[in-house]
Amino acid sequence: MRAAITLLALAAAPLTVTADAVKGQLGWALGTKKPDGTCKYQADYEADFDAISSQTGSKLVRGYAASDCNCAQQILPAAKSKGFQVILGVWPDVDDSFNADKSALTTYVPQYKDQVYGVTVGSEALYRKSLTADALLSKINDIKSSLPGVKVGTADSWNKFADGTADPIINGGVTFLLANAFAFWQGKNADSGAQYTFFDDAQQALGHIQGLRGSLDGFEFWVGETGWPTDGGSDYSAAKAGNSNAELYFRKSVCALLDWGVNVFYFEAFDEPWKPVSVGDNGVAADETHWGAMNADRSLKPGLSLKCN
């Protein structure tokens, strides 16, 4: 990938981009449920895709569990109808979900191969310590063998790629990795503090991967999740929720990293008001219903612009 060498110096380098630089791709994390918590159907995903395409110009989304709310069955024909591609997910932490997601993939992916960008097995399974890297690699290879011709990888927190936890996966031949990086949850302000931290997180993950592999030829790296809560969301230390800060973070961090040629998924496309309050590592309850760049009704939030210049 183009940013492989350049990214290693991001922490110290000024954000200048040459006119012929190849920009990264922007994608969107997308849930399986409607605002009331009931499952989406094909028509709901089609409406999601219309809003995402219109407001952001992107035609790529990612999900987390192919069987959840019959996601693969419903989203893939919608993607075909609207010219989108989808990264489908497998939740490998327990056998029931792994087997259900595998069944959904083997049933629907062959019917919609052009709509499937790839598959991720696991979403921060290493960060949560729900699986070891060796166990996760085995499940990745299981899915890969079941879906010939489809790229299969995993998504995890950036620090699990940087600190060696994911080394068995990298050394095991997995060439499609998504690293989640939230400067917000590192308590940074939305301006320069968040930008530096976001870039440094990506640099540490990709730098370690490159050091192990020796080359990034044939390797695909994404920021799997990043984002900022909007009005009504919870603050975290110096990181303050709000539309103006979400716009600042999108412009100065997300768009800037895309300019460096790094692919980014933004979390998330729409608010999910059905979500319960969660309790973080610090023991404090936090609202997770206002992370969407757009409202639950798919309208653009005031003050936000979701197209990078």
Solvent accessible surface area in square Angstrom, and as a share of the most:
residue,aa,sasa,rsa
1,M,64,0.29
2,R,100,0.36
3,A,0,0.00
4,A,10,0.07
5,I,119,0.61
6,T,51,0.30
7,L,0,0.00
8,L,73,0.36
9,A,57,0.44
10,L,6,0.03
11,A,42,0.33
12,A,98,0.76
13,A,32,0.24
14,P,97,0.61
15,L,71,0.35
16,T,100,0.58
17,V,62,0.36
18,T,92,0.53
19,A,118,0.91
20,D,120,0.62
21,A,21,0.16
22,V,102,0.58
23,K,99,0.42
24,G,14,0.14
25,Q,87,0.39
26,L,26,0.13
27,G,0,0.00
28,W,0,0.00
29,A,1,0.01
30,L,9,0.05
31,G,17,0.17
32,T,15,0.09
33,K,49,0.21
34,K,61,0.26
35,P,67,0.42
36,D,107,0.56
37,G,24,0.23
38,T,70,0.41
39,C,46,0.28
40,K,14,0.06
41,Y,130,0.49
42,Q,66,0.29
43,A,72,0.56
44,D,28,0.15
45,Y,1,0.00
46,E,37,0.17
47,A,36,0.28
48,D,2,0.01
49,F,1,0.00
50,D,70,0.36
51,A,14,0.11
52,I,0,0.00
53,S,31,0.20
54,S,73,0.47
55,Q,58,0.26
56,T,11,0.07
57,G,54,0.52
58,S,10,0.06
59,K,97,0.41
60,L,11,0.05
61,V,0,0.00
62,R,2,0.01
63,G,4,0.04
64,Y,53,0.20
65,A,19,0.15
66,A,1,0.01
67,S,37,0.24
68,D,56,0.29
69,C,20,0.12
70,N,86,0.44
71,C,4,0.02
72,A,0,0.00
73,Q,74,0.33
74,Q,28,0.12
75,I,3,0.02
76,L,0,0.00
77,P,26,0.16
78,A,0,0.00
79,A,0,0.00
80,K,126,0.54
81,S,70,0.45
82,K,66,0.28
83,G,51,0.49
84,F,4,0.02
85,Q,68,0.30
86,V,0,0.00
87,I,0,0.00
88,L,1,0.00
89,G,2,0.02
90,V,1,0.01
91,W,83,0.29
92,P,0,0.00
93,D,32,0.17
94,V,88,0.51
95,D,94,0.49
96,D,119,0.62
97,S,28,0.18
98,F,12,0.05
99,N,86,0.44
100,A,45,0.35
101,D,1,0.00
102,K,56,0.24
103,S,64,0.41
104,A,14,0.11
105,L,1,0.00
106,T,54,0.32
107,T,64,0.37
108,Y,50,0.19
109,V,0,0.00
110,P,81,0.51
111,Q,110,0.49
112,Y,41,0.16
113,K,99,0.42
114,D,115,0.60
115,Q,26,0.11
116,V,13,0.08
117,Y,33,0.12
118,G,0,0.00
119,V,0,0.00
120,T,2,0.01
121,V,0,0.00
122,G,2,0.02
123,S,13,0.09
124,E,39,0.18
125,A,0,0.00
126,L,5,0.03
127,Y,98,0.37
128,R,101,0.37
129,K,174,0.74
130,S,48,0.31
131,L,28,0.14
132,T,93,0.54
133,A,9,0.07
134,D,96,0.50
135,A,37,0.29
136,L,0,0.00
137,L,29,0.14
138,S,70,0.45
139,K,38,0.16
140,I,0,0.00
141,N,64,0.33
142,D,51,0.26
143,I,1,0.00
144,K,73,0.31
145,S,89,0.57
146,S,35,0.23
147,L,5,0.03
148,P,95,0.60
149,G,87,0.83
150,V,18,0.10
151,K,76,0.32
152,V,4,0.03
153,G,0,0.00
154,T,0,0.00
155,A,0,0.00
156,D,0,0.00
157,S,11,0.07
158,W,41,0.14
159,N,45,0.23
160,K,32,0.13
161,F,0,0.00
162,A,23,0.18
163,D,87,0.45
164,G,22,0.21
165,T,51,0.30
166,A,0,0.00
167,D,30,0.16
168,P,47,0.30
169,I,0,0.00
170,I,5,0.02
171,N,102,0.52
172,G,37,0.35
173,G,42,0.40
174,V,0,0.00
175,T,53,0.31
176,F,3,0.01
177,L,0,0.00
178,L,0,0.00
179,A,1,0.01
180,N,4,0.02
181,A,1,0.01
182,F,29,0.12
183,A,0,0.00
184,F,1,0.00
185,W,88,0.31
186,Q,69,0.31
187,G,12,0.11
188,K,78,0.33
189,N,71,0.36
190,A,5,0.04
191,D,55,0.29
192,S,71,0.46
193,G,20,0.19
194,A,0,0.00
195,Q,31,0.14
196,Y,120,0.46
197,T,14,0.08
198,F,0,0.00
199,F,5,0.02
200,D,29,0.15
201,D,2,0.01
202,A,2,0.01
203,Q,38,0.17
204,Q,69,0.31
205,A,0,0.00
206,L,0,0.00
207,G,19,0.18
208,H,56,0.25
209,I,0,0.00
210,Q,28,0.13
211,G,63,0.61
212,L,64,0.32
213,R,76,0.28
214,G,63,0.61
215,S,46,0.30
216,L,8,0.04
217,D,118,0.61
218,G,74,0.72
219,F,11,0.04
220,E,35,0.16
221,F,0,0.00
222,W,0,0.00
223,V,1,0.00
224,G,0,0.00
225,E,18,0.08
226,T,0,0.00
227,G,0,0.00
228,W,0,0.00
229,P,0,0.00
230,T,2,0.01
231,D,85,0.44
232,G,59,0.56
233,G,18,0.17
234,S,31,0.20
235,D,82,0.42
236,Y,59,0.22
237,S,85,0.55
238,A,53,0.41
239,A,0,0.00
240,K,97,0.41
241,A,22,0.17
242,G,9,0.09
243,N,17,0.09
244,S,88,0.57
245,N,37,0.19
246,A,1,0.01
247,E,36,0.16
248,L,59,0.29
249,Y,0,0.00
250,F,1,0.01
251,R,65,0.24
252,K,74,0.31
253,S,0,0.00
254,V,0,0.00
255,C,9,0.06
256,A,14,0.11
257,L,0,0.00
258,L,8,0.04
259,D,33,0.17
260,W,14,0.05
261,G,9,0.08
262,V,0,0.00
263,N,19,0.10
264,V,0,0.00
265,F,0,0.00
266,Y,3,0.01
267,F,37,0.15
268,E,4,0.02
269,A,0,0.00
270,F,16,0.07
271,D,18,0.09
272,E,14,0.06
273,P,67,0.42
274,W,90,0.32
275,K,42,0.18
276,P,100,0.63
277,V,97,0.56
278,S,38,0.24
279,V,102,0.58
280,G,37,0.35
281,D,140,0.73
282,N,81,0.41
283,G,56,0.54
284,V,91,0.52
285,A,61,0.47
286,A,12,0.09
287,D,33,0.17
288,E,56,0.25
289,T,19,0.11
290,H,56,0.25
291,W,9,0.03
292,G,0,0.00
293,A,1,0.01
294,M,0,0.00
295,N,45,0.23
296,A,30,0.23
297,D,105,0.55
298,R,71,0.26
299,S,49,0.32
300,L,60,0.30
301,K,9,0.04
302,P,102,0.64
303,G,66,0.63
304,L,11,0.05
305,S,54,0.35
306,L,4,0.02
307,K,102,0.43
308,C,38,0.23
309,N,159,0.81
